[in-house]
Amino acid sequence: MARTKQQSDEQSALSLKTITKSSIWDLQENDIFRMLESGVKDEEILENLRHYIDIIRGAFEIVEVKEEGAAAKKSYEKQGYKVSTIKMDDQHKTTWGLRKKPIMRVTDLSYENIRHISAAKLMEVLERNFGGGWDSLSQSIQDIILSGFDISTTTLPKDRLHKKGGMYEKKVDDGYEVLEIAKGNWVEAIFAKLKPEQEKPRMKFASEKPEGEGDEDDEDYEVEDNYNKPDDDDQELEDPDDDQITEENYSTMMDLGEEDPDDEAAQLEDYVDE
């Protein structure tokens, strides 16, 4: 995926001190090596190197390449690692191999990386792991996906799913990616679109009331609860006959909405202690 100028500028400004378990997923191996090269010159970073290595490990596999020479480097590169030698100080240097962790299965999804993949990539992951549809996912995986994507599902006879002007067409026109799961003569369609970033609403405190209204009126301030209030157009549908099945009376719509450092990290830290 090509980077935008804004993304490039943001990544250029990143340092080991500013990376998080989420933002690390936006970076590539060369970005990490660049930050490490400059970071080892900072005494504060050196003192907390294990902490930064732990964050990097959230999104990257890290190996220490102990053997010197082009053959060893080439061996790791064949496995998909980017290999680079980092000069710790005038006497010490270390060679690391970095490889971005793949997101191949639903169990690879996390709250840290879910907003760093596209809807198309999510569909690939779901298709690779699916069998029974959206409901076959565990609640924890559903919650992770819903934290980053708007999800809708519908199940219809396969000859009616692509009806002109139907929900399928409307969702695709609205920018949703779709995954179809065959269930005999029926098809479950799962629609996904990345949620836009939103600012958290600012909470209004009593001190922000208009002038002239004192604390004695606090009991008059009530918040109307519309959470369970039905929409005006909500209607209870009767059980349809097979001949009367339509998207409106059948489709099920749901607008649903680290690992401990291993011995390698300790070995890398030995370079700092020496």
Secondary structure, DSSP 4 states (H G I P E B T S, - for coil): -PPPHHHHHHHHH--TTT--TTGGGG--HHHHHHHHHHHTT-HHHHHTHHHHHHHHHTTEEEEE--S-SHHHHHHHHHTT-EEEEEE-SSS-EEEEEEEEPP--SGGG--TTTGGGS-HHHHHHHHHHH-SS-GGGS-HHHHHHHHTTEEEEEEEEETTTTT-TTSHHHHHHHTT-EEEEEEETTEEEEEEEEEPPP-PPPPPPPGGGSPTT--GGGGGG------TTPPPTT--PPPPPPGGG--HHHH--------PPP-HHHHHHHHHHH-
